[in-house]
Amino acid sequence: MTDLRLNSNDEQPSSRLADLLAALRTQLPENRIRTGNDIPPRHHSDWNRADPQCPAALLQPRNTDEVSLMMRLCHAHGQSVVPQGGLTGLVSGAEPRRQDIALSLEHLNSIEGIDGAGYMTVQSGVTLEAAQNAAEQEGYLFALDIGARGSCTIGGNIATNAGGNRVVRYGMARQLVIGLEVVLADGTVLNMLDKVVKNNTGYDLKQMFIGSEGTLGIITRAVLKLHPQPRSYQCALLGLPGTRNAIETLKLAHAALGGTLSAYEVMFPDFYDYIPGIANLRQPLAPEHAIYVLLDAQGSDAGLDARRFQSFLEELFEQGLIADAAVASSMQDAQAFWALRDAVSELPLHIPKRSTFDVSFPLDVMEAAVQEIREQVNQRWPDALMLCFGHLGDNNLHIVVDVPGTQGRHAEDIESIVYGSVGRHNGAISAEHGLGSKKRQHIGVTRSAAEIATMHTLKQALDPQGILNPGKVL
Ligand SMILES: Cc1cc2nc3c(=O)[nH]c(=O)nc-3n(C[C@H](O)[C@H](O)[C@H](O)COP(=O)(O)OP(=O)(O)OC[C@H]3O[C@@H](n4cnc5c(N)ncnc54)[C@H](O)[C@@H]3O)c2cc1C
């Protein structure tokens, strides 16, 4: 691919870039192209802030035709493009280099409508929260939910195949997308805005773009699947004597709650004991259990669901699966329970140089894997802090490790320990955040050489010049 770095004095863009910017300015309306100090610093990086750099230009299209035109011109000039949504990604997937052009979808922010079948069509820059609110106003639930809901966009959610708290009930972003519109590297528009559940007409191309982190195409519009608004809600925080109990309790919850189980989050004691101190929260249960489970059930019949929830908890006590439970008697109680789990957003302030992991393990080896990682970390750094929490209902654990006073110097060694365990136990190095540039060198831990080669073949076919989000994923 042509090298489009700025000239050595770093002031004048290469003539190829200058030609491209001139063509873009001629063919697009005003206010679509920003350069230099006119680019807001937030476009220099995503939430991970690994290596913030001002891109060569920022493009701000308003509709699919403009995205298509921009990509056609960038393609013709061999210009690399980094798609940006709400910039809440945690793996530097939307972080540009200074020779890249950042293409922000934030102004494609219209909710086009909700039809009678419960499908919502949106532009990709709509925030997750705006989509949730629009669904709620029409009596529906858009079930995807993550902590970054106020800023992250539907396009970013789809490009990362986002997960979150409700996957155990409704699936990941992939399960909530029924149609997609994508602009390819050369500007071709693929309109796959289906509204039919069954469509086995050849390959289902949209699946290829979901989770592709902006490396195969730019998502411009989507048709989202909505669910009925729940009419009942139960929430409890459970204290359990062991990790294995959490897995047994999960099985029983699936069987006993009549399909209403909507969240199943675990907090290990290290997390449960540490978080209240930094977030000024109280612990609803005494800190004396081997593991804590935060459980939500959403149903359609308040009376029946409450009775079913109560007898489920009684069964857990009778079987000795749980030692204690705090049941939310109001929305305020439930929010207080969830505040513990959501306080994870405070961690960057308190442990800025921490190593963070978003990994999956098969359920039957999860306990052994966590134990193995903990032992290795403690053996190497006896004063290390290790916090473990996550979406046990979907095999997903988040692990945070910090070795005090070392300013993150041991990050690579910590990675070796965690990813070594992931590899040995057939887990995944990225459960839901993606690879971006942060984790791409570890892809071989989870994917075979044949899988990686097939990914390269796909990338080569769709983006032969490699202009879409270079240096990410592969
Ligand atoms: C507090 C907090 C909590 C979080 N919790 C969760 C969680 O529970 N589960 C979870 O999965 N993630 C979580 N995340 C990570 C993040 O919010 C998600 O990855 C989210 O889906 C990213 O959306 P975004 O719009 O911010 O995308 P960005 O960060 O802007 O981009 C993410 C990736 O998608 C690409 N991209 C963005 N928009 C498009 C588009 N329209 N077309 C093609 N490619 C595009 C980018 O190039 C980049 O590779 C959390 C983040 C924070 C800060």
The ligand as an SDF file (V2000), in Angstrom:
LIG
                    3D

 53 58  0  0  0  0  0  0  0  0999 V2000
  -17.6980    2.2370   30.8500 C   0  0  0  0  0  0  0  0  0  0  0  0
  -17.6380    1.2610   29.6930 C   0  0  0  0  0  0  0  0  0  0  0  0
  -18.3380    0.0640   29.7830 C   0  0  0  0  0  0  0  0  0  0  0  0
  -18.2960   -0.8490   28.7160 C   0  0  0  0  0  0  0  0  0  0  0  0
  -18.9870   -2.0130   28.8280 N   0  0  0  0  0  0  0  0  0  0  0  0
  -18.9860   -2.8850   27.8000 C   0  0  0  0  0  0  0  0  0  0  0  0
  -19.7180   -4.1080   27.8880 C   0  0  0  0  0  0  0  0  0  0  0  0
  -20.3260   -4.4270   28.9030 O   0  0  0  0  0  0  0  0  0  0  0  0
  -19.7140   -4.9170   26.8130 N   0  0  0  0  0  0  0  0  0  0  0  0
  -19.0380   -4.6070   25.6620 C   0  0  0  0  0  0  0  0  0  0  0  0
  -19.0880   -5.3830   24.7030 O   0  0  0  0  0  0  0  0  0  0  0  0
  -18.3140   -3.4730   25.5600 N   0  0  0  0  0  0  0  0  0  0  0  0
  -18.2710   -2.6130   26.5920 C   0  0  0  0  0  0  0  0  0  0  0  0
  -17.5380   -1.4580   26.4930 N   0  0  0  0  0  0  0  0  0  0  0  0
  -16.7270   -1.2010   25.2820 C   0  0  0  0  0  0  0  0  0  0  0  0
  -17.4010   -0.2810   24.2320 C   0  0  0  0  0  0  0  0  0  0  0  0
  -18.3520    0.5470   24.8050 O   0  0  0  0  0  0  0  0  0  0  0  0
  -18.0300   -1.1130   23.1230 C   0  0  0  0  0  0  0  0  0  0  0  0
  -17.0050   -1.7550   22.4070 O   0  0  0  0  0  0  0  0  0  0  0  0
  -18.8900   -0.3030   22.1370 C   0  0  0  0  0  0  0  0  0  0  0  0
  -19.6130   -1.2220   21.3370 O   0  0  0  0  0  0  0  0  0  0  0  0
  -18.0870    0.6230   21.2260 C   0  0  0  0  0  0  0  0  0  0  0  0
  -18.9730    1.5000   20.5510 O   0  0  0  0  0  0  0  0  0  0  0  0
  -18.4740    2.9290   20.0350 P   0  0  0  0  0  0  0  0  0  0  0  0
  -19.5580    3.5480   19.2540 O   0  0  0  0  0  0  0  0  0  0  0  0
  -17.9420    3.7250   21.1670 O   0  0  0  0  0  0  0  0  0  0  0  0
  -17.3020    2.4890   19.0550 O   0  0  0  0  0  0  0  0  0  0  0  0
  -15.8350    3.0830   18.8670 P   0  0  0  0  0  0  0  0  0  0  0  0
  -15.0680    2.9820   20.1320 O   0  0  0  0  0  0  0  0  0  0  0  0
  -15.8890    4.4020   18.2250 O   0  0  0  0  0  0  0  0  0  0  0  0
  -15.2640    2.0110   17.8240 O   0  0  0  0  0  0  0  0  0  0  0  0
  -15.1080    0.6680   18.1830 C   0  0  0  0  0  0  0  0  0  0  0  0
  -14.6790   -0.1330   16.9420 C   0  0  0  0  0  0  0  0  0  0  0  0
  -15.7410   -0.1650   15.9950 O   0  0  0  0  0  0  0  0  0  0  0  0
  -15.3520    0.4740   14.7730 C   0  0  0  0  0  0  0  0  0  0  0  0
  -16.5190    1.2500   14.3460 N   0  0  0  0  0  0  0  0  0  0  0  0
  -17.1920    2.1970   15.0480 C   0  0  0  0  0  0  0  0  0  0  0  0
  -18.2600    2.6130   14.3580 N   0  0  0  0  0  0  0  0  0  0  0  0
  -18.2600    1.9220   13.1880 C   0  0  0  0  0  0  0  0  0  0  0  0
  -19.1090    1.9040   12.0460 C   0  0  0  0  0  0  0  0  0  0  0  0
  -20.1990    2.6680   11.9710 N   0  0  0  0  0  0  0  0  0  0  0  0
  -18.7980    1.0710   11.0250 N   0  0  0  0  0  0  0  0  0  0  0  0
  -17.7070    0.2730   11.0820 C   0  0  0  0  0  0  0  0  0  0  0  0
  -16.8770    0.2500   12.1340 N   0  0  0  0  0  0  0  0  0  0  0  0
  -17.1510    1.0640   13.1740 C   0  0  0  0  0  0  0  0  0  0  0  0
  -14.1290    1.2980   15.1040 C   0  0  0  0  0  0  0  0  0  0  0  0
  -13.2810    1.4360   13.9880 O   0  0  0  0  0  0  0  0  0  0  0  0
  -13.4950    0.4610   16.2050 C   0  0  0  0  0  0  0  0  0  0  0  0
  -12.7530   -0.5870   15.6410 O   0  0  0  0  0  0  0  0  0  0  0  0
  -17.5340   -0.5440   27.5560 C   0  0  0  0  0  0  0  0  0  0  0  0
  -16.8270    0.6600   27.4760 C   0  0  0  0  0  0  0  0  0  0  0  0
  -16.8690    1.5470   28.5330 C   0  0  0  0  0  0  0  0  0  0  0  0
  -16.1030    2.8310   28.3960 C   0  0  0  0  0  0  0  0  0  0  0  0
  1  2  1  0
  2  3  1  0
  2 52  2  0
  3  4  2  0
  4  5  1  0
  4 50  1  0
  5  6  2  0
  6  7  1  0
  6 13  1  0
  7  8  2  0
  7  9  1  0
  9 10  1  0
 10 11  2  0
 10 12  1  0
 12 13  2  0
 13 14  1  0
 14 15  1  0
 14 50  1  0
 15 16  1  0
 16 17  1  0
 16 18  1  0
 18 19  1  0
 18 20  1  0
 20 21  1  0
 20 22  1  0
 22 23  1  0
 23 24  1  0
 24 25  2  0
 24 26  1  0
 24 27  1  0
 27 28  1  0
 28 29  2  0
 28 30  1  0
 28 31  1  0
 31 32  1  0
 32 33  1  0
 33 34  1  0
 33 48  1  0
 34 35  1  0
 35 36  1  0
 35 46  1  0
 36 37  1  0
 36 45  1  0
 37 38  2  0
 38 39  1  0
 39 40  1  0
 39 45  2  0
 40 41  1  0
 40 42  2  0
 42 43  1  0
 43 44  2  0
 44 45  1  0
 46 47  1  0
 46 48  1  0
 48 49  1  0
 50 51  2  0
 51 52  1  0
 52 53  1  0
M  END
$$$$
